[in-house]
Structure formats: C-alpha cells, structure tokens
Amino acid sequence: MPSQLAPATLEGWFALHQMFSMDWASVREAGLAFAADAEALFAGLAAPAGEGWSEPVRLVGAGGADWMFVHFRPSLEALAEVQRVVATSPAARWLTLTFEYLSVTEAGLYHATADAAKEFEPGSEDFKRRIEEVSAAEAASAHVRSRLYPQVPEGMRYVSFYPMSKRRALDQNWYALDVRERSRLMRDHGMTGRRYAGKVFQVITGSIGLDDWEWGVTLFARDPLDFKRLVTEMRFDEASAVYGEFGRFFTGIRFAPSDWGTLLGGG
C-alpha cells in the first residue's frame, strides 16, 4: 500500500470568509446610512432554504479588521455572485477588504481509505467501489451532513476562523506518512474535539487548490474561552504538535443583520 495514498473526501457547500475594515470617520459623518446599506445588503444575500447562508460577525482585535462576512453556497458560481453583490453594494463604499478565504466544506475519510487499502489494491476497481460505497453511506448520515451543509448553531454567538496547513518539512512531512498513520493521528485529534461537543461547533473547509492554506476552520461557541481551551488541547495532539501550521485567527461576535443600527450607536 503506497504511503502517500490520499484520503477520500466528501465535499458540500463552498465557503467564503471576508474581512473588512471600516471608515469610521465617514460612517460617523453619515449617521446611520451605513447601517441601512448593510442591512439592505444582507437582506439581499438571504439564500433560499437549503441553499446556504450569509451572516455578519463583529470582529475583536483582528489587526484592524472590523467585520467578517461568512458565506456558504452550493456552488462556486453562487459564491461568485455573493462576492459581486457585496463588492458592488452601496455598503461597499464604507468598507475596505483586508483578507478573504475561499474553501469548501469537507469530511475526510482517512479511516475508510486505510481500511479499503488493507483489503484491495489502491486504485483498483474493487478499491474504488469500496470507497464509493463508504462515501455514499457517510454522505447519508446526519452527522456528516451537518458538517457538509452546516446550519447556523442557535445560541452560539461567538465565532473564530483560522486557516491551517500540514507541515511538509524534510523530517516532518505529513504527506509522506502512511495513510494508516495519518488515520490514527486524525482519530486521536478528533477525540479531543468530541470532548467539546455541545460547547463548540466546528466546520472544516478544504482549500487545497483553492487558496493559500490547505484548510479553514470555523468554530462557533457560547463561551469564547472554549476556543482557547479547545485549541490549546488540540495543540498537544501529535497531529498538531508535529504537523500543524496555523495562519491568523479572526474572532468575533455574531449578530442579526437588523442590529447594524444598534451596533453603530443608533439605539
């Protein structure tokens, strides 16, 4: 079995995370004009049921970024239209894009791939058939569907997003590991996350071939300290301690689009 065997994956909605800074001086001079423009923008971004969603987040820290717009859509074309609507909206005159990240929701089938490779020659018709069977079963499960087509978790006001990759150093190359070893490491890593079930809702999005990093991680929680607790524990997992590389973290607070005026001091 070749050690470099890539794990099968399931994909769902495309995702775009956009970070904006705002011209606060101009917004103050214009009163609540921006609030009205922003509320109209998100009313226009409302997606039909089952076709994704868009939501604003008030960032804290973030190196000068003020807002994060999170978008999920069923196709790249639909996401491109979202990007166009935001860029050409009246609200855009008050905003400067500082960072954005493109990815797609993903469920990695490490264990299933390793098991199939034990039984069949990788790349053979039998191997492909087994992967197709497992993929279909996984795609039908409620748990996997919640990862591929995530719904906004009720009561979880706080959001943290960061990109990450797996290390490819000479003596720490994730992609040179046997698929069975990668499966073990990811299983152990996942067990840490399961201890936070009900406290943190995690959305993993794949971005290999789509953006600069390899994955995006979006976390939702009721208590922002659970981000710190979870990520700290995961840093001690071998998958992260030896092979993890992390980008910038963006953390903030979700709010309803109708609350723009309140956030800007309009009552």
N, C-alpha and C positions, 0 to 999 in steps of 0.2 A: 504494500500500500504506500503510495508516494506521500512523504511527509508534508508536501506543500499542497495537499488537496484542499481546495476552497470549500467552505461550508455552504450548503444550500441556504437560501434566504427566501423569506416571503416579504413582499412589499405591499403597501397600501396607499395612503394619501401622500401627495407631495407637500412639503412644508417650506415656508419662507419666514425667517425671523429678521425683522428690520429694526435697526436702532436709529433714532433721530435725536438731534439736539434742537432746541427751540430758541428763537429770537425773543427772549422775554421782554426786552425793552419795547419792541414793536407790538407785542401782544398786549402789554400794559396800556400803550397809547391807543390801541384799537378797541379797548374794552373787551366785551365778550364775543367779538367777531370770530376769533379763532375757535372758541368753544362751539359756536353754531356751525362753523365749517367742518370741524372734526366730528361733531355728532351726525351731520349730514353724510360725511364720508363713510362712517361705519354703518349707517342705515343702508347706504348703497352697497356695502360689502356683505350684507347679510346673505347667506347662502341657503338654498332650499334644504330641507331636512335630508340628511344623509349625503350631502354634497360638500361637507367641510364647514369651516367657520373661521371668523377673524375676530380678534379681541385685542384691545389696548392694555398695556401694562405701564404703570408709573415706575420708572427706574430710580434706584437709590444708589449713589456712587456712580459707577459705570463710566468713569473717566470723561464726564461732560455730556454724555447722552442722557436725555430726559425721558424718552418714551421708547418702548419696544412694542411693535405691532407684530402679532403672531398670526400666521395664516396657514390653514390646511385646506387643500383642494384635491379633487380626484385625478387631475391631470396636470401636466406641465403647462398646457395651453391655458387652462383655467387659472393657474397661478400667475402666468404671464399677464393675463388680463387684470388680475388683482394688482400686480405691480404697476401696470399702466394707469389704473384708476387712482391709485394712491399718488403717483407722480404727477398726474395732471389735475388733481383735485384742487379747489380753492384753498384747502388747508395746507397744501404743499408750499405755499409762499412763505409760511411761517417756520418751515422745518428744513433741516439740513441732514441728509442721510450720512451717518458716520460708520455704519457697518451693517452688512446683511449676509444671511447664510441660507443656502439652498440645500435641501436634503429630502429624503423620502422615508416614511415610517418603515421600520424593518424589524423582522423577527428572525434571528439567526438560528439555524437548525444544526448546531455543532454536534449534538449527541446523535441525532438521526443520521447525519452524514458519516460519523465514525462507525456507527453500528452497521450501516449499509456496506461500508468498505470492508468490514470484517467478513461479510458473507459473500460479497460479489466483487469482481474486478472493477475498480473505479473507471467510469467511462463506458462500461459495457451496457448493453440493453437492459439486462437484469438490474444492474445498479441504478440506471436512470428510472426504471419502472418503480423500484422500491422508493426512491426519492420522491417521485410523483405521488405515490400512494400516501406517504407520510405527510407530504406537503398539503395534500387535499384534506387529510384528517385534521392537521393542525389549523389550517385556514378556516375550518368549520367550527372550531372551538371558540367558546365565548371569551376565554382568556386572551387568546391570540387576536381575535377580532378587536378587543378593547385596546390592544397595542397598535394594530394597523389602522384603526379608524377611531382614534381617541376622542372621547367626549369631554367637554369642559367639566372637571370634577367639582361638584357642588361643595361649597364651604371651604374650599382650598384657595384662599385669597393670594397666597404668596407664590411667586414663580422664580425659578432660577434656570438659566440656559448657559451652556458652555459647549464648545467643540472639543473633540479629542481625537487622538490617533494612537495606533500601536507602534511601539518602538521597532526600528529596523537597524539597530547598531550591530556591529560585527559579532559580538558575543551575547547580544540580547535582541535577537530577531524573532519577533512573533510569527512572521510568515514562514520561517524555516522550521518551526516546531511541527511535530507530528500532529495530525488532526485529533488524535485521541488525547494528547496532552492539552491541546487548546480546549477541547471539550471539557476536560477535568477542571481546568482553570476557570472557565466561564461558569461551570456549575457551581464551584465554590464562591465565585464572585456574586452569582445570582442569589445564593443562600443569604448573603449579607443583606441584599436588597429586600428579601422576603421578610426579614425581621421588622421592616418598616411598613409593611402592608397596612393600609388604613391610615397611615400617617403621611406617607409620601406616595404620590402617583407619578410614575416615571414613563416618559415617552422617548424611545430610542429611534433616531432617524439616521439612516445611512447616507453618506455623501461621497463615497469613493467614486471618482469620475465625475462628480457634480460640483465639488467645491474644494477648498484648500486642505481641510482636515478630512478625516475619514468617517467620523460620526458626530452627530449633535445629540446632546442630552437635555431634555426639558423636564424639570421637576416642578411639581405642584405640592403645596403643603399648607396645613392650617397654622403651623408654628414655624417661622423662618429658621429657628435654631435647629430644626430637624434637617435642614440642608447641611449645616455644619456637621451634625452628628453622623449623618449617613455618609457623606463624602469622606469624612475622617476615617470611619471604619473601613470604607472601601479602599482607601489608600494603603491599608495594611494587607489587603488581599494580594496574593502573588501576581495576579493578572494586572493589577495597577502598579504595585510596588516595583516590579521588574520591567513591565512592558508598557505602562501608561504614559502618554504625553498629553498635556492639557493646555487648552487655549484660555482666553479671557472668560471670566464669569460675569454674567449680567443678571442682577437680582432686583426684583421689584414687587409691586402690588397690583393685582388685577382690579379693574373697576368696570362698571357698566358704562357703555358709550353715552348714556344720558347724564352721566355725572361729570362731564367735562367742565361745565359751568361752575359746579361746586369746587372742583379741584383748583380752578383758576381764581377762586375768591368771589364767585358770583352768587353765593348764597346756597 
